[in-house]
Amino acid sequence: MKRCLDDEFPDAHCELDFTTPLELLVAVVLSAQTTDVRVNQVTPALFARYRSAADFAGADRAELEEYLRPTGFFRAKANSVLGLGAALVERYDGEVPGKLKDLVTLPGVGRKTANVVLGDAFGVPGITVDTHFGRLVRRWGWTEEEDPVKVEHVVGELIPRKEWTLLSHRTIFHGRRVCHARKPACGACPLAKMCPSYGTGPTGFEEAAKLVKGEERDHILDLAARR
């Protein structure tokens, strides 16, 4: 199944736009309860206005909230970003730390966020258990665990550590494009023959193909047809 994912999404990557570890950290915090697309619409202006942890720490709350408003829950997110900036300045000289144990002490940062930052900003392998990842590995029968930390550890035992980050991206890509929560495209899925949950969604190729999303759609359908 993992090899099929490799074939399906060879170019999978973090879909949040960033140029520095700080930008990625803030973007992941903002991505809660919204889409990466929406976050990417907000962050160019945000990162042009606030360029450092000190800038975020010293931000005017009302002004910051206006930047964050389109992402939803903007007051809570402003709290997190202000606290994040202050903590980075006070504890880490304004730099984003490159260790899990340090990242998870920051406001608004849990293991999921920390693993994204480690994997994509620092090249440290990590498994990102978001809603897509958890849903898919349970559908695939890799684990029955619901707790994200337990899911992370179970899957980490199945897959070589060096491949954790790309596995996370490819699984999330598959969840967003093919294996949807309510109506997965089972009949047009390259993993169909190996999936114990096959039949959760429509199994006819034509009907299922209409559910496949993303710029990789033609490639996915070609793989599915050949398998």
Secondary structure, DSSP 4 states (H G I P E B T S, - for coil): -HHHHHHH-TT----S--SSHHHHHHHHHHTTTS-HHHHHHHHHHHHHH--SHHHHHT--HHHHHHHHGGGSSHHHHHHHHHHHHHHHHHHHTTPPPSSHHHHTTSTT--HHHHHHHHHHHS--------HHHHHHHHHTTS----SHHHHHHHHHHHS-GGGHHHHHHHHHHHHHHTS-SSS--GGG-TTGGG-TTTTSS--SHHHHHTT--STTHHHHHHHHHH-
